[in-house]
Amino acid sequence: MRIVKLVRGLGSTSASRRQQAVLSWPADVAPPVDLLVRAVLSESDPNVAGALQWALARSDGDVVAGLRTGAQSDDVDIRRRAILAIAAMPEAPGADVVLVGALGDSDETARKHAALALGRLGEAAAIPVLVDMVAYGVSDVEAAEALESLSRIPVCARSVEASVAGKMKDVAADSAARQRLAEALASCVGPGMADPL
């Protein structure tokens, strides 16, 4: 009966009813993963999507396996929703592999969320995308914070410095980009950070 009620709620044309259907699921009962995955991949309302991501994070099943297919979809909206959902739970088993793959996605939003999630995990693969985000003003404050965190990891510090310094040369004609990059580099730590500044 609970599942029937959830299915009906998620099928509603009202975003508030869809959200309520997710939030009213009992806390002591694991929600059905397959149903939630299908719902999150088709949900366009950001509030409902957030509730679905929250519910997925509470579930017991292999959430990433269900979302991985969506992350490889030809439909950019489905890919974006899948990557957003995985980025909301980056420590789930297998999430890092999908997020690293998403760094090469053609969609800027998908790349951005994957890079920010991986930056929080201390994953060096995110550094080039984070540097691009700073340079081009795409969630540049969040990206700079992620780079600062990565610079505190000894094995990542040199890569942060080299990537930012290289991008400063690439965008030499754009003073706004240089300023953002310099500010990001100034907040980083490491013995090599002063040279490009």
RODO-2510 file (C-alpha; in nm, 4 decimals, decimal comma):
residues 197
     n   res          X          Y          Z
     1     m     0,0000     0,0000     0,0000
     2     r     0,2884     0,2349     0,0757
     3     i     0,4448     0,1693    -0,2634
     4     v     0,1127     0,2187    -0,4419
     5     k     0,0673     0,5483    -0,2590
     6     l     0,4216     0,6541    -0,3511
     7     v     0,3707     0,5622    -0,7182
     8     r     0,0493     0,7610    -0,7311
     9     g     0,2098     1,0570    -0,5569
    10     l     0,5114     1,0592    -0,7885
    11     g     0,2773     1,0422    -1,0873
    12     s     0,0918     1,3563    -0,9836
    13     t     0,1025     1,6647    -1,2049
    14     s     0,1464     1,8738    -0,8889
    15     a     0,5091     1,9274    -0,7841
    16     s     0,4069     1,9769    -0,4207
    17     r     0,2221     1,6438    -0,4202
    18     r     0,5207     1,4667    -0,5733
    19     q     0,7455     1,6189    -0,3094
    20     q     0,5055     1,5283    -0,0288
    21     a     0,4884     1,1696    -0,1556
    22     v     0,8648     1,1403    -0,1117
    23     l     0,8888     1,3216     0,2202
    24     s     0,6020     1,1274     0,3787
    25     w     0,7761     0,7916     0,3272
    26     p     0,8373     0,6313     0,6718
    27     a     1,1856     0,6957     0,8090
    28     d     1,2258     0,3374     0,9301
    29     v     1,1486     0,1801     0,5906
    30     a     1,3981     0,1834     0,3027
    31     p     1,2351     0,3394    -0,0044
    32     p     1,2294     0,1377    -0,3313
    33     v     1,5469     0,2343    -0,5180
    34     d     1,4315     0,1548    -0,8736
    35     l     1,1209     0,3661    -0,8360
    36     l     1,3155     0,6602    -0,6930
    37     v     1,5816     0,6381    -0,9651
    38     r     1,3188     0,6488    -1,2390
    39     a     1,1522     0,9422    -1,0671
    40     v     1,4711     1,1449    -1,0194
    41     l     1,5731     1,0954    -1,3835
    42     s     1,2417     1,2359    -1,5046
    43     e     1,1873     1,5089    -1,2432
    44     s     1,2160     1,8681    -1,3694
    45     d     1,1187     2,0531    -1,0497
    46     p     1,4342     2,1284    -0,8433
    47     n     1,2552     2,1015    -0,5078
    48     v     1,1100     1,7614    -0,5872
    49     a     1,4451     1,6503    -0,7297
    50     g     1,6116     1,7515    -0,4032
    51     a     1,3615     1,5459    -0,2036
    52     l     1,4200     1,2479    -0,4322
    53     q     1,7978     1,2813    -0,3936
    54     w     1,7532     1,2902    -0,0161
    55     a     1,5407     0,9760    -0,0303
    56     l     1,7932     0,8002    -0,2556
    57     a     2,0729     0,8809    -0,0112
    58     r     1,8696     0,7066     0,2643
    59     s     1,8000     0,3936     0,0625
    60     d     1,9778     0,0614     0,1075
    61     g     2,0148    -0,0439    -0,2553
    62     d     2,2853     0,0191    -0,5125
    63     v     2,1737     0,3690    -0,6038
    64     v     2,4726     0,4498    -0,8243
    65     a     2,4137     0,1443    -1,0434
    66     g     2,0669     0,2718    -1,1243
    67     l     2,1848     0,6258    -1,1910
    68     r     2,4889     0,5205    -1,3964
    69     t     2,2704     0,4391    -1,6972
    70     g     2,1127     0,7830    -1,6762
    71     a     2,4575     0,9435    -1,6587
    72     q     2,5361     0,7855    -1,9987
    73     s     2,2071     0,8799    -2,1645
    74     d     2,1981     1,0654    -2,4964
    75     d     1,9395     1,2979    -2,3421
    76     v     2,1267     1,5861    -2,1782
    77     d     1,8492     1,6481    -1,9230
    78     i     1,8577     1,2869    -1,8038
    79     r     2,2390     1,2917    -1,7869
    80     r     2,2308     1,6156    -1,5902
    81     r     1,9733     1,4794    -1,3422
    82     a     2,1674     1,1573    -1,2923
    83     i     2,4965     1,3392    -1,2311
    84     l     2,3304     1,5885    -0,9967
    85     a     2,1858     1,2994    -0,7953
    86     i     2,5215     1,1209    -0,7774
    87     a     2,7007     1,4461    -0,6893
    88     a     2,4628     1,4809    -0,3944
    89     m     2,6020     1,1545    -0,2526
    90     p     2,9637     1,1448    -0,3754
    91     e     3,0749     0,8973    -0,1108
    92     a     2,8327     0,6265    -0,2248
    93     p     3,0134     0,3175    -0,3613
    94     g     3,1022     0,3722    -0,7271
    95     a     2,9999     0,7393    -0,7314
    96     d     3,3541     0,8645    -0,7855
    97     v     3,3957     0,6555    -1,1019
    98     v     3,0780     0,7962    -1,2572
    99     l     3,1682     1,1514    -1,1540
   100     v     3,5192     1,1264    -1,3033
   101     g     3,3582     1,0126    -1,6296
   102     a     3,1217     1,3101    -1,6123
   103     l     3,4160     1,5536    -1,6112
   104     g     3,4281     1,5040    -1,9878
   105     d     3,0553     1,5555    -2,0409
   106     s     2,9559     1,8012    -2,3120
   107     d     2,7084     1,9660    -2,0731
   108     e     2,8586     2,2436    -1,8608
   109     t     2,6154     2,1873    -1,5721
   110     a     2,6985     1,8169    -1,5542
   111     r     3,0732     1,8885    -1,5597
   112     k     3,0351     2,1578    -1,2934
   113     h     2,8515     1,9404    -1,0433
   114     a     3,0828     1,6456    -1,1014
   115     a     3,3922     1,8628    -1,0501
   116     l     3,2615     2,0252    -0,7326
   117     a     3,1669     1,6882    -0,5821
   118     l     3,5044     1,5368    -0,6716
   119     g     3,6846     1,8433    -0,5379
   120     r     3,5176     1,7867    -0,2024
   121     l     3,6398     1,4265    -0,2163
   122     g     3,9984     1,5385    -0,2802
   123     e     4,0051     1,3917    -0,6311
   124     a     4,2827     1,5489    -0,8421
   125     a     4,1042     1,4654    -1,1692
   126     a     3,8659     1,7541    -1,0990
   127     i     4,1391     2,0205    -1,0979
   128     p     4,1347     2,1167    -1,4709
   129     v     3,7557     2,1545    -1,4740
   130     l     3,7606     2,3545    -1,1494
   131     v     4,0266     2,5849    -1,2947
   132     d     3,8151     2,6385    -1,6075
   133     m     3,5167     2,7198    -1,3873
   134     v     3,7167     2,9871    -1,2055
   135     a     3,8524     3,1306    -1,5296
   136     y     3,5173     3,1566    -1,7018
   137     g     3,3141     3,2611    -1,3984
   138     v     3,1039     2,9442    -1,3687
   139     s     3,0328     2,8947    -0,9965
   140     d     3,3823     3,0379    -0,9573
   141     v     3,3590     3,0959    -0,5801
   142     e     3,2674     2,7322    -0,5140
   143     a     3,5337     2,6141    -0,7588
   144     a     3,7991     2,8315    -0,5916
   145     e     3,7044     2,6875    -0,2527
   146     a     3,7390     2,3358    -0,3924
   147     l     4,0821     2,4236    -0,5348
   148     e     4,1861     2,5634    -0,1971
   149     s     4,0878     2,2343    -0,0318
   150     l     4,2764     2,0361    -0,2957
   151     s     4,5860     2,2524    -0,2511
   152     r     4,6024     2,1344     0,1105
   153     i     4,6535     1,7774    -0,0115
   154     p     5,0288     1,7393    -0,0793
   155     v     4,9873     1,5194    -0,3887
   156     c     4,7419     1,7713    -0,5423
   157     a     4,9133     2,1022    -0,4547
   158     r     5,1566     2,1025    -0,7475
   159     s     4,8799     2,0151    -0,9930
   160     v     4,6630     2,3019    -0,8647
   161     e     4,9497     2,5482    -0,9025
   162     a     5,0447     2,4253    -1,2516
   163     s     4,6854     2,4219    -1,3772
   164     v     4,6049     2,7708    -1,2503
   165     a     4,9339     2,9137    -1,3801
   166     g     4,8776     2,7533    -1,7205
   167     k     4,5224     2,8876    -1,7431
   168     m     4,6425     3,2376    -1,6517
   169     k     4,8599     3,2268    -1,9630
   170     d     4,5772     3,0869    -2,1784
   171     v     4,3401     3,3673    -2,0857
   172     a     4,6007     3,6445    -2,0763
   173     a     4,3777     3,8840    -2,2713
   174     d     4,0947     3,8574    -2,0204
   175     s     4,1719     4,0634    -1,7116
   176     a     3,8593     3,9463    -1,5255
   177     a     3,9616     3,5823    -1,5696
   178     r     4,3171     3,6596    -1,4576
   179     q     4,1824     3,8334    -1,1496
   180     r     3,9605     3,5384    -1,0557
   181     l     4,2476     3,2955    -1,1078
   182     a     4,4884     3,5081    -0,9045
   183     e     4,2368     3,5308    -0,6195
   184     a     4,1870     3,1555    -0,6280
   185     l     4,5620     3,0948    -0,6279
   186     a     4,6165     3,3411    -0,3423
   187     s     4,3798     3,1390    -0,1232
   188     c     4,5673     2,8156    -0,1943
   189     v     4,8545     2,6804     0,0087
   190     g     5,1773     2,5246    -0,1057
   191     p     5,5395     2,6212    -0,1713
   192     g     5,4904     2,6853    -0,5439
   193     m     5,1855     2,9108    -0,5258
   194     a     5,3790     3,2366    -0,4975
   195     d     5,5646     3,1967    -0,8290
   196     p     5,2692     3,2414    -1,0670
   197     l     5,1299     3,5200    -0,8453
***
